[in-house]
Amino acid sequence: MDPGFTLEKPTRTALEERVRVIATRAFWDVVREEFAKSKFDNMVPGVLNDIRQQLLSIVSESGKIAQEIRAKLDIPFLVQQLEHKILNIRSTYLYITDKMSQLCAPVRDASIRELHNTLASDSTSIDYALISQRILDILEDMKLDLSNYRLQTLRPHLAEIAVAYEKSKFAEAREKGVVGIERTKEWISASVETLKGTLAQRNPENIELSDRVRYEVAYHEAVLSLVLPAGVVEEVTKENVPETMILDVERIKKYRAEGVKLATIAAVVTLARNSSAVMRDPLRTRGLRDTLIVLLEDSESSPSHISAAVVDAIEKAGGKVAEPELLKGMVERCVRGDSVFAVVMRRVAGVVRGHLATGVFRGGERELARVGLEMVGRELEALSLRVFTLAKHNARVHAELYDEILSDLV
């Protein structure tokens, strides 16, 4: 369970995702062919039954809404209408989108309204296969929304249970010798040494100061070194992660990947701005950012694809690149993690550090613009909240152990 008690769609491997996409496309292509020939008898009953079951899964089983859905989407009755060629397909789908609109969270309103408007239009060539696919996709999202809403209402109670359970299980594993704390000690110790080095640089005269490294600051630095490292580090695995973070390996991988993506976008956009004045226009910068997001989320994209996209964006905006190959080289080095990327990554970590220290994300557009991160502000806030939630939950579980380790180091 995510520390924020939020369910997400399962992450698939690239191969699994390709298989899913191919199988889904093949199915809906068959449905589309049948619908195009007005052969609704074969596919419509099954599709409508799937939609009916999905709708019923998000309402009370014995409530009036469930009774209404069962009556309106009575599959045997709809089959009879199909056989007599009197089923009004458009009216049936309009009922479905109306009901979805009543039941959905606000975040789904726009998608459902778009479907409803298409069905309510005068068009005589509605793609019912595409409409059906979109309806089922949105219903899956609505089920997830409902589950997360229910989890959030139980969150305070669940959090207490989760902390107590994880704490007792970790203590039990230590007693049995199943897990140690050596990697955790090394992890915390490294963060303390980093902070001491920073303090020494700020205090060259070695003036005696009290409370030079606070426990909380050391813990936050340790979390950041794990989740948002500035340099090239080995991949996180259950074999090398601190023992207290073993349950969070997949989350850490995901947060790292997101941090790298945001830092890369911000760094590349900065290079583009510095290369051509036309890219200082926020509208054009946002267009480049959106292109970079797509490329960075595509596993088949390479640094050369990204550098080509930057030059293309500048030229399409009416700008000129004096030395295209030089700019491409700078962008590609940045994507591979050069010093420019490292600087931006430290800025990303700095914003999250402030969130960990205060409990509040202080990333207004002006503040982020000063460090070149305003183009990824919304995404950075979401990532920062996830890191904050992870750090807070982990600290509640292992606070006593961390205090014990830090008392020997500080």
Secondary structure, 3 states (H helix, E strand, C coil): CCCCCCCCCCCCCHHHHHHHHHHHHHHHHHHHHHHHCCCCCCCHHHHHHHHHHHHHCCCCCCCHHHHHHHHHCCHHHHHHHHHCCCCCHHHHHHHHHHHHHHHCCHHHHHHHHHHHHHHHCCCCCCCHHHHHHHHHHHHHHHHHHHHHHHHHHHHHHHHHHHHHHHHHHHHHHHHCCCCCCHHHHHHHHHHHHHHHHHHHHHCCCCCCCCCCCCHHHHHHHHHHHHHCCCCCCCCCCCCCCCHHHHHHHHHHHHHHHHHHHHHHHHHHHHHHHHHCHHHHCHHHHHHHHHHHHHHHHCCCCCHHHHHHHHHHHHHHCCCCCCCHHHHHHHHHHHHCCCHHHHHHHHHHHHHHHHHHHHCCCCCCHHHHHHCCCHHHHHHHHHHHHHHHHHHHHHHHHHHHHHHHHHHHHC
